[in-house]
Amino acid sequence: MLFQAGLAAACHNPVLKAVAKRMKERGKPHKLVIVAIARRLITIANAILKTGVPWRISSAA
């Protein structure tokens, strides 16, 4: 389930798409990139739950 979320985020979220692109340019395997993006999604969700502040793309960079 998280793999699918990571796959969608790597394609449609501008910040995570850039991260995925950088990782692929460094020669990382596709599955590793998607799992790394899924892990970032978990980290973002955890931060939102802890702080109660919505995640904004402008503050992510």
Backbone hydrogen bonds, N-H to C=O, Kabsch-Sander energy under -0.5 kcal/mol:
donor,donor_aa,acceptor,acceptor_aa,energy
5,A,1,M,-1.8
6,G,2,L,-2.7
7,L,3,F,-2.4
8,A,4,Q,-2.4
9,A,5,A,-2.6
10,A,6,G,-2.4
11,C,7,L,-0.9
11,C,8,A,-0.5
12,H,8,A,-2.4
13,N,9,A,-2.1
17,K,13,N,-2.7
18,A,14,P,-1.6
19,V,15,V,-1.7
20,A,16,L,-2.5
21,K,17,K,-2.3
22,R,18,A,-2.3
23,M,19,V,-2.3
24,K,20,A,-2.4
25,E,21,K,-2.3
26,R,22,R,-1.3
27,G,24,K,-1.6
28,K,23,M,-2.1
33,V,29,P,-2.0
34,I,30,H,-2.3
35,V,31,K,-2.4
36,A,32,L,-2.2
37,I,33,V,-2.2
38,A,34,I,-2.4
39,R,35,V,-2.2
40,R,36,A,-1.9
41,L,37,I,-2.1
42,I,38,A,-1.9
43,T,39,R,-2.2
44,I,40,R,-2.7
45,A,41,L,-2.7
46,N,42,I,-2.6
47,A,43,T,-2.2
48,I,44,I,-2.3
49,L,45,A,-2.3
50,K,46,N,-2.4
51,T,47,A,-2.6
52,G,48,I,-2.5
59,S,56,R,-0.6
60,A,56,R,-0.7
60,A,57,I,-1.0
61,A,57,I,-0.7
